[in-house]
C-alpha cells in the first residue's frame, strides 16, 4: 500500500494450459510462415489446371448471398444498402465482391486478410490485403496480430480492430491455414505430364513425316551413282511434298516410302487422366457434373452429391460469418444504431428450397394427424 491507498486489483489473465513454455527459440515459432513460394505454387496450379480454377469459381458462386436482419427496421435497411454499395478494392462495389476475393484467397492459400477503411468516422471501403504485403504473428496462443512490411521490418498495424484475418482448417496450435489445394501438386504434376506428352506426340505424329529409302542394286552402275540418285530422289520428294501443291512422285529402282512413327502405338490416356481428375475432384468437393465431366451417375447419386455440396457450402459460410459480423457491428457502432442483428444466408439452390418446403409440409401434416388421433384410455 502506497500513500495509504489500496492498489487496484489486476484483471485476471487467461492462460492456456496446453501451450508450450520455456523454449528459448519460442519467438521463431510465433511467426506464421506464409511462404511466397508456396503461394506461387498454388497460383500456378489454378493457372495450369483449368478444372481447379473452375471448381474454386463454382464454390465462390455457390456460397451465395445473405441479408442482415435487425430489430430496428430502419437500421436494417440502411445496413443492407451499405453492404450492397460499399466500395470494394479499386474497381468493385458491394460486400459480395469483397467476400469473393477474400474466400478465393482463403481457399487458394489457406489464409486471407481484409481491412475496413475508415474515413471521417465512416467505413469508406473494404480492402483485400495481399498476403505478400503482410505477415501474421501469433502473439499468444489465442491472438493473431497482423503485421505490415515496412522498410524490411514487420510493423504491427495501427488499428488492429479494423483488420481481420481467417485461416482455413488450421492444425492444432497453429495459425497457418491449410489450402484446399494442399496435396494436389503431385497429382497435378502427373496430369500435366500426361497432357504434355500428348501434345508432343500429336506434334510429332499429327504432322506426318516420311522416310524415303533408296536401295541400289548389285549393278556396278547403280552403286557408282548411288549418291547422285539419292540426292535427286530427295530433291524430287521435297518438291512433291511442298505445302500448297499436289504432285506425284515417280522413281525407278528399289525405293520404299513409309510414315515415320506409323508403327508406334500412342498410350491410352483416358484411364490415367480420369484417375487423376477423380483425385482432384475429391479434394475440391465439387460434383463432377458441375465441372463438365460426364461421368456415369444415377439420379440418386446426383442427389446425394448435391446434399454433400450443400454441407460444403455451409462450412464455407461459417468461415465467412465472423468477417461479415465484424463489418456489420463496426458499421452499426460508427453510425450509432442499435446493434442486435443476424446474418441470414439465402438457400444455396432451388432444390434446397423445395426440400425444405416439403419437409415443413410433412412435419405439419404429421402434427395435424397426431392432434386428431383420439387419446388412448389409460390402462388400469
Secondary structure, DSSP 8 states (H G I E B T S, - for coil): -BTTB-----------TTS----TTHHHHTB----HHHHHHHHHHHHH-HHHHHHHHHHHHHH--EEEEESSHHHHHHHHHHHHH-EETTTEESHHHHHHHHHHHHHHHSEEEEEEEEETTEEEEEEEE-TTSEEEEEEETTEEEEEEEETTEEEE-S-GGGEEEEESS--TT------TTTTHHHHHHHHHHHHHHHHHHHHHHHS--EEEEEE--S-HHHHHTHHHHHHHHHHHHHHHT-TT--------SEEEEEETTTT------HHHHHHHHHHHHHHHT--GGGGT------HHHHHHHHHHHHHHHHHHHHHHHHHHHHHHHHHHHHTT----EEEEE--SSHHHHHHHHHHHHHHHHHHHHHHHS-------
